[in-house]
Amino acid sequence: MVLFECCCQCLQDVEGAIRGGAGRIELCSDLAEGGVTPDEALIVEALSACRGAEEVSPEAQEVCSGTGAVSPEAQVVLSGEVPVNVLVRPRAGDFVYSEDEAGLMMEQICTCKRLGVNGVVIGALTREGDIDLPLMRRLVDAARPLEVTFHRAFDECRNPAVALEDVISLGCERLLTSGCAPSAEEGKELLAQLMRQAAGRIIIMPGAGIKPGNAAAIAAAVQTTEYHGSAHGASGFTDSEAVKQIRTSLQSVISG
């Protein structure tokens, strides 16, 4: 089975992703700046859309009150078991964090756990371009038992082969990467190399620029089971038809 994870920054994106059959949501804000942690209200709205308000924790329902969250009608249409992972990134820019920023990330992870999300998406580097293992261990430990995805900070590392082993050593479930290139299509050769090196020890999830027109070529080159994209349409929001087309293309290649 092939999974397409949809990157969403608003409720309209979430709705489009679910209607298109996305297997998982990655929730963020300020996608144009590379993404930062969304606020609590948006997390609650996404959880409501993906699972139905009655399944959201009592704390989350309190946050939801008065925010203009998903209507009961929309909850019926969109209710389902679509997991929500949340980006934990305190600011745009590089991935070298101060101790104050590390503390904020820990707080954001605690919020995600309290609200009942499926997982967090995190990443941190040293000034030299290596994985910041001490900080990452703290973040991963704080996140458990949630799923952990290491995000595209990986694409700025100086040695992808070494960095992959470091990410695996942290116990992350998956690595989101474009293959250290501007897009997954351009990075598909390195993505394939990372797949061979990982040898099933972690999920390699290509992301960046995956569209209906190139999804099949990327899948044929990388041969992994999870892919990531925003699937934006002309409106600037996630287009359910684009999600469906990407899923169909991926499935046709991976399933043969």
Secondary structure as UniProt FT lines:
FT   STRAND          3..8
FT   HELIX           11..20
FT   STRAND          24..27
FT   HELIX           31..33
FT   HELIX           40..51
FT   HELIX           53..55
FT   HELIX           58..64
FT   TURN            65..68
FT   HELIX           72..78
FT   STRAND          84..87
FT   HELIX           99..115
FT   STRAND          119..122
FT   TURN            127..128
FT   HELIX           133..143
FT   TURN            144..145
FT   STRAND          147..150
FT   HELIX           152..156
FT   HELIX           160..169
FT   TURN            170..171
FT   STRAND          174..177
FT   TURN            184..187
FT   HELIX           188..198
FT   TURN            199..200
FT   STRAND          203..207
FT   TURN            212..214
FT   HELIX           215..222
FT   STRAND          226..229
FT   TURN            234..235
FT   HELIX           240..254
//
